[in-house]
Amino acid sequence: MRLIKIDINNFRGIKQAEVLLSGHSVLIGDNNAGKSTVLEAIDLVLGPDRLSRTPVINEHDFFEGIYIHEGEPLPIEIEIIIGSLSTEQKRKFMNNLEFWNHETSSLIQAGPLEIIDDVAVEEVIRVKFFGSYDLDEDDFTGETFFCSPEEAKTRFSKTDKRDCGFLYLRALRTGTRALSLERGSLLDIILRIQELRPQMWETILKQLRDTDVNSGAEDEVNKILSNVQKSLKQFVPTHWGSEPHLRVSNLTREHLRKTLVVFMSTGSGSYHVPFGHQGTGTINTMVLALLSMIAELKQSVIFAMEEPEIAIPPYTQKRIVNSIRSQSAQAIFTSHSPFVLEEFSPEQITLLERKKGLMKARSLSFPSNIKPKAYSKEFRMRFSESLLAKHVLIAEGDTEASAYNAAARCLSELDPENYSSFEAMGVSVFNAESENSIPIFAKYFSQLGKTTIAVCDKQSDAPNLAAITESANYVFESAYKGFEDLILDETPTSVLKKYLAELIAEEKWPQHLKLEGSAEEMEENILKQKLFDYLKWQKASGSAADIIAMCNLEDFPPTLCDAVKQIKDIIDIL
């Protein structure tokens, strides 16, 4: 089974949303864009135990808290279309089947019978959660039904939901709950899948109730408690408050779920500690093992997981994502991590945007100048960082990308009142790799709702400048034909000599660029020519950024100062 489409109305921060999914998916977007709300909505429909809560929903689950409009209940409606049904599932849900056309991304309402034989058409089931305020009961109710046949109003039961195999992992985090018995922990999920109900609670509670801390006559606490009893008897009948004494616990079953935890030995020793005290690698490996067990037990499972990257190193993020995808019918993630995103092709990445409760969801596609085969790991990483940012600065090459980033960071340290680093402003720097590609990528990111800022050298090609200006929200065109010219012309000679002297002292100056005399004695025109040759030779090494990093505030190239300041002013008013 896999989810094809989710329609959400009046749920939490979403007034209306339509989300189409293409197999394994990752949902991205700004904070509070509604990523977690989409997963919560799916869980409300498909989670076997979600409707066991009392009440199922409350006033805070309605958009803007409005559940009555003009005296009538205003419902929450969440509809999900599920495809890739097994033969057994088609047999079980045969009275509820409908047909979905993948070419038109729509249900087939009517038409000739041969339509259903089209390769783009498949059998699906459509289910809907309906929740509302009950005026008579003064409480909230909610239930899930099959949408077809509409007149039957057939209930989508807990057993039906278990057959769908949906698992929502809200709090994977670092695995600190993985081997606890809290509701929703990985161990609890495994026990419920195997329909095991450990009969341990009553025994533990009885043992705790019967355990005194210390009942000795000399115990100072018991002396005080005895005096409390004597004072109490002056005001109430003698059988009230009798025999006060300390006991270990007043825990309930729910408390025990949060208290009981698996202990494991550390290393080769015999001393056992709570599993959460193990090393990060051990915990992460344990999480992967538990997820593998769940997938194996469920056979066909749909996993939904929030932010698998939290407190987890990049290589483990990738392992978790790939492990879950390989063992599930469908995996749906939310993420802010480029390491997670780079494991997905563009069409599997869904960008969510929300304005005034209206959510737009769009699957990404390749920019016009990028062929799928060229979508290498390095290219995915560059795209991932910019897809996760609100604002994108597009530079024509490595030199410009690293130099503008370094300039913003240095200026923010030298004069924090007037400048900010790109990280602090939420600006991702994207290397377009040529000035002719700037308008292509500017248009691509602009269409995704990003603020696009283009920086480029002096353009001799008027049509390309016009294309950049038309595609980007803001354009900063340098007065120089090349970035090396900007650095060498606007950086004080004293800084350039200091930079050259350090290269010579550290034996980093290349032998083929011959030098005559020391940096301090070199004439300015020769110094700049030698450094120009060096910067060209070291084009993608970040050498221009190294020169910038040596500047004091008064030494900084004015062009870079002006650009960084204006970018900050732009971001501040957005």
N, C-alpha and C positions, 0 to 999 in steps of 0.2 A: 504494500500500500504506500501511497505517497500523496501529500497534499498538493493540490493544483491551484486552488484559489481560496482566498479568505476575504469575506466582506464583513466589515465592522460598522455598526451604527450605535452611537450614543454610549460608548464604553470608555470610561475614564477620560483621558485627554483627547480622545478621538471622537469627533462628531460623525465623520464618515471616512471610510477607507476601503480601498480595493487593492489587494496584493496578490499578484500572480507569482508562482514559484516554478522554477525549472529544475526539478530534482534537488540535489544537494545545494544548499543556498547559505549565503551569509548576508545578514541585514546590517547595513551601515547607515550612518547619519549623525547629525549633531546630537549632543546631549539633550535629552527631553524631546527627541524627535518622535518617540513612540515605539522604539524597537522592542523594549521589554513588554509594553502593552500589547503588541501583536502576539507575542508568545503567551502572555497571560490569557488573551482572548482564545487562542487555540486550546489552551489547557481547560478553559471554562467549557468548551464544547467536547473535547476528547478525553480529558483527564478522568480516569475511572473513579478517583476518590475526591475530585474537586467538588462535586455536588453533595458530599457528605458534610460539608461545613454548614453550620447553622448560625445566621442565615447564609444562603449561598452567595448572595450579594448584599451590599449595603448602600447607603446614600452616596458614599464617596466613589462608588463604581460607575455612577452616571456622569455623563459629560456636564461639567460645571455644576455638579450636584443637583441637577434639575430632573426630578422623577415624576413631577405632576405638571401638566400644562393645561391651563383653562379647565381645571377640575378633573381632568382625565389622566390616568397613568401614562407616562412617556416611557416606552420599553427600551431595554437593551436588546439588540438583535445581532447575533454573530452567526454567519453562515459559512460553511466550509464544504468544498467539493473535494472528494477523495477518489483518486484513480489507482491504476496499477493493481487492480483487485485480483486475488488468486482465484482459482477455479472453485475452491471451497467457499470463499467469501461471496462470489457471484451466486453460488447456489443458496447460501444462507440469506442473502439480501435480494433475492430474485424479484420480490414484489416491490422493491424500492429503487431499482436500477433506472438510470437515465443515461443519456449519451452526450459526450463532450467532444467538440471539434477543436483540435489543437491548432489548426490553421487559422480559424477565426476567433479562437479563445472564447468560445461561447457554447452554451447548451443548445442542443438541437431540439427545437420546440415542435416542429412538424415537418413533413416532407415525405418523399418516397422511401420505401423500406430499404432500397439499395444504398441509401446514404450511409447507413450504419455499417456497411461493409468497407467503407473507405478506410485506408490505412491511417488517416489522420484522426479517425473517430475511435473512441474507446468507451466502455461501460464504466460508469461512475456512480457513487452515491452522494447525495447532497443532504447535509444535516444542519440544523439550526438550533442555537440556544436562544431561548426567549425568557428574559427576566424582567420583572416589573414590580411595582409597589401595589400591594393588595389593600384597597381602601377599607374593606370589611375587617380584615385581620390586623390592620395597622402594622404590616410587616412586609418583608420582601420575599419574593418567590422566584424560582428559576427552574427550567427544565429544558431538555434537549429532545428534538423530534426529527424524524425523517421528513424531508420536504416533499417526497413523492411516495405514494399518492397523497396529494395535498388534503383531500377530504377525509382521509383516514386518521390523520393526526397521530401516527404511530410513534410511540416513545422509543428513543434511542437509549437503550438500557446500559447499565454498568457492564454487563457481559458483552454487549456489542462494542462498547468502548475498549474493553480489554482485548477484543479481537483485532482492533485497529493498532494496538501496540504503541501508543503514544507515551513518551516519557519526557518530562520537563525537568531538567536539572538546573534549578535556579542558583544554587549555592555550591557549585563545585569548588570554586576558589582554590585554596591550596590543599584541599582534601581534609581539612580539619574536622569535617563532619562525616567523612566517608565511612568510617567504621564505628560510628556511634549508632544508637538505636532511635535517634530522633526521626520523627515522621518526615519522609522525603529524602532521608540519607540514602546513600548507595546500598548499604547493608539492609536497610529497611525495605528498599525496592526489591532486592533479591529475595528476601523472606516473603514478601507479598506475592511475587511472581510464582514462587514455589508453594504458595498458599500454606505457609507455615505460620502458626500462631503460638509462639513460645509461652507455655503456661508457667511463667516464672514470677509474675508480678505479685500475686497474693502471698507466695512463700517469702519473698524478699520483704514485703511490707510487714508481715507478721513478725519476722525476725527482728526487724528494726523497732517495731512497737514494743517488743518484749526485752529490749536491750536498755538497761539503765547505765547512765554515765558513771555514777558512784552513789551507792545508797548507804555508805558507812556513816555511823553516828558522829564522827569527827569532821565530816565534810562541811566546810563553812557555808557552802551554797545551800545545802539542805537545812542547816540551822536557820538561815534567813527565810527559807520557804516555810519552815515550821512556824516561825513568828508571823509570817503573812497569814497562814491559816488561822492562828489564834486571833489575830486582829479581825479577820473576815467574819469569824463566828459571832462577833459582837453585834453584827448587823444583819446576818442572814441565817436561815436554818442550818443546823449542824451538818446536814448531809451535803451542803453546798461547798465546793472548793476543797474537798477532803483529800488528804495525802498528796499535796503537790510535790513533784519531784522531776528531775531532769531526765529526758530521754533523747535518743540520738536524732530522731527525725519525725517530721509530720509530712513526709513526701507522699505525693499521689502517684498514680501510674504515669501521668504525663511528666511529672518531675523526674521519675526514674528514667524515662526515655532519654532525657537530656543529661542525666547523671551517669548512666552506665556507659562504659567505653571499653574498647578492646585494649589490653596491655600487650606489649611485645618486648622481647629482649633486645638489647642493643649490642651489636657486634657479636662476639663469641661468649660473652659473659652470661651469667644466670640472673642478673638483675633485670626486672621488667619495668617498663615505663609506659605511660599512655602513648598510643600510636602517633598522636600529634607531635610528640617530642622527637620522632625520628627525623632523619635528615630529609631535606627537600626532595632529593632524588628518590629516596625510598617511598615517600608519600606519593609522589607523582607516579611511580611505577605501580604502587598499590591501586591508585585510582584507575589507571589503565587496565589493570587486571580485573577490577570490579566491573568496569564498563564492558569488558570483553565477556565476562560471565553473564551480564544482563542481556547483551546482544545474543549470546548463544542460547539462553533460556527462552528469550522471546521469539526466536527464529526470525520473524519479520517485525522490525521495530522502527518507529520514527522517533529520532532523538531531537530534542530542542535544548540548546544549551546557551546560557548567557556568558559572554566574555570569558572564554577558556584561558585567556592570557593573563588573568589577574595573579600577580605574584608568582608567575611561572616563567622560567627562562625560554627564549625563543625556540630552541630545538625541541623542548617538551611541548610547547604550543603546537608545533607542527605534528608531533607524534600523536597528540590527543586528537587533533582534527582528522588526520589520515586514518587513525585507528577506528574512530567512530564512523567515518564515512565508509570504510571497507566492511564494517560489520553491521551496517544498518541499511534499511530500504531507502531511508531519506534522513539526512542530517541538516538541521537548521540552526545556525549560529547567529548571535549578535557579537560584534567585535569592534574594537578601536585599534587593533594591532595590525600593522603592515605584514607581520610574519604570518598571521592567520590569512589575511586577504590574498597573499601571493600564492596560496595553495588552491585558489579558485580561478577559473576562467572568468572573463568579464560578464558573460551572460548569466553566471551563477551569483553575481554580486548584485544585490538589490538596494538601491539608494532610497531612503525614506526621507521625505520632507513634510513638515506639518506647519500649516498656517491657519490660525483661528479654528483649530479643530479639524480642518480638512487635510487629509493625508494623501500625498502623491507617492506612488512607488514605481520606480523604473528600473528595469534591468539594464546593465551597461552593455555597451558594444565597443568595438575597436574604433579608434580615430581613423579617419579616412586614409591616412598615409601609413597605417600600420597593418601589415599582413599577419594573420594568426601564427604563422610559423616563426615570425620575428618577435613574438611575444615571449621573450626569454625571461629567465629568472630575474636578471638585473633590471629589465624593463618593467616587469611586474612590480618590483620593489619601488621603483620611481613612481609608478602610477598609484600604488597603494597609499603612499604617504600623502599624495595630493588629493586622492579621493576622500581621505579621512579629515582633510583640513577644510576650514570655511573659506579661506582666502589662498590663492595660488599666485606666486610670483614666477613668471615664465622668462627664463634667460636663454640666450642663444647657444651657450656652451658651458663646459665645465668650469672654465676660468671665471666667467661672469657669475655663475651660480654660487661657487664657493666664496668669491670675493664680496658679493652683496650680502651674503649670510654673515661673513666675518665682519664686515663693516657695521652691520646692525648690532651685532653682539658687542663689538668693541665700543661703539658709541654709547650703547646703553650702560656700559660700565663706567665710561668717562663722564657722561652727563645724563644720568637716569631721569632727570626731570623733563628733558626734551626729546629723548630717544628711547626706543624699546627694541629688544631683540625680536627677530621674526618668530621665535618660539613663543614668546610672551604675547605676541599679537595674533597668534594662530595662523601664521602665514607659512605655507609650505613652498619651498623653492624647487621648481621643476626645470630640468635641463631639456630644452627642445632640440638640442644638438645642431641646429642651424637657424639662421635668421629667417629663412624661408618657411621653416616649420612653426615659427612663433604664432602666426595667425591661425594655423590649423588647430594647435593645441589650445590657444586662447578661446577659440570658438567652442571646442569640445568641452572645456571646463566651464565656460559661461553657460552652456546649455544644461549643465548639471546643477546650476544655481550657485556656482562658486563666484566669489569676487576675483576677477582676473586682472593681474597687474603685469604688464610687459615691460622689460628693460632691454634696450637694444643699442647698438652703435649707430652712428650717423648713417642714415639710409640714402644710398645713391639711387636706389630703385624706388621711384615714387609710387608705383602700383603696390609694391610690397608694404611700404609704410601705410598706404591707405588701407590695405587689408588688415594690418596689425591694429590700426586705429579703430577700424570697424568691428573687429573681433574681440578686443580686450576692453575691459571697463576703464582702465587707466593705462596710459603709455608714458614711459620716461625714455626719451631719445637722447642719447649722448651727443655732445658736440664733436666727438672724435670718431675717426674711421675705425679704430680698433681699441679694445679695452686696455691693451698694453700702453698705447699712447696716452690714455687718460691717466693711468697710474704714474707713468714717468714724467708727465708734464705737470701734474698737480701735487705731486709729493715733493717736499723740500729735498734739496740735494743732500743735506746732512743726513737725512734718513736713508736715502739711497746708498750713500757711502758706507753708512753703518751696516746696512744689509749686505753689501758686497764684501765688506771686511769680515763679517761673520761666515759667509760662504767660504772665503779663502781660508780662514782660521780652522774651520771644521773640515777642510779638504773636500768640499762638495762642489767646487767649481770644476766644470768639465774641461779636460785637457784640450779638446779640439777648439774651444773658444779661448784663444791665447790672450793673455794679459801682459801688459808692460807697466811695471811700477805698481805701487800700492794703491789701495782704494782712496786714501786720503790725498794723494798727490795727483790723482787722475783729473783731467779736465772734464768739465760738466758734459760737453757734447759727446766725448768718448765714453764717459761713464754711462750715459743714457743709451748709447748705441750698444754697448756690451750687455747691459741689462735687458735691452730690447731683444737681443739675440738669445739671451738666456731664457727669458720668459716665453719666447716662441718655441724654444727647444723643450721647455718644461710645461707645455701648454696646459695639460690636464693635471698637473701635480699640486696645484694650490699655492704656487709660489707668489702670485699676486696677493693672495690672502695673507701670506706671511709678511709681506711688506706693509700691508694695512695694519696688521697687528702690532707693528713697531711704532705706529704713529701716536703722538699725543693729540689732544683735542685740537690744538692750534695747528698741528701738522696735517690734519686729515684732508684728503682731496675734497674740495667744495662740492663737486658734482655728486659724490656719494653721500655727503652730509645732507644736501638738499633733498635727494631722492628718499633717503631713509626717514627724514623728518616729515616729508609730505606723505609718505606711506603711512606713518603713524597717525598723522592728522586724518587721513582718509578712514583708517580702521576705527579711530575713536568716534567718528560720527555715524558709522554704519550701525 
